[in-house]
Amino acid sequence: QVRLVESGGGLVKPGGSLTLSCAASGSTAGIAAMGWYRQAPGNERVLVAISANVDTPKYADSVKGRFTMSRDKTKNTITLQMNDLKPEDTAVYYCNAAIIVAGTWDNAYWGQGTQVTVSV
């Protein structure tokens, strides 16, 4: 299996910046995409940014121009640079690794989540 370990969350004031990191280990050869999701209290988990193996990163409209994702396929790591943070960015952020099973995408692996709180 794949294990995902996240780091970098914390408390930041509006307009500030944070960078999240995620490292994958284990059976990483089968990973077809890695991405970031977030979930605020009382809301569903939503996609923030994702990088398929042969594609450039894609972003949710809510973070375009503010967040930048990077991915190193050799080191099996991803980052999420978050700038101009807003209170509505407050959420638990999750690292995800997707695989392809029987021709179908499967978001099979999740990190433990890291809390990002944007508040005065």
Secondary structure, DSSP 8 states (H G I E B T S, - for coil): -EEEEEE--EEE-TT--EEEEEEEEESGGG--EEEEEEE-TTS--EEEEEEETTS--EE-TTTTTTEEEEEETTTTEEEEEE-S--GGG-EEEEEEEEEEETTEEEEEEE---EEEEE--
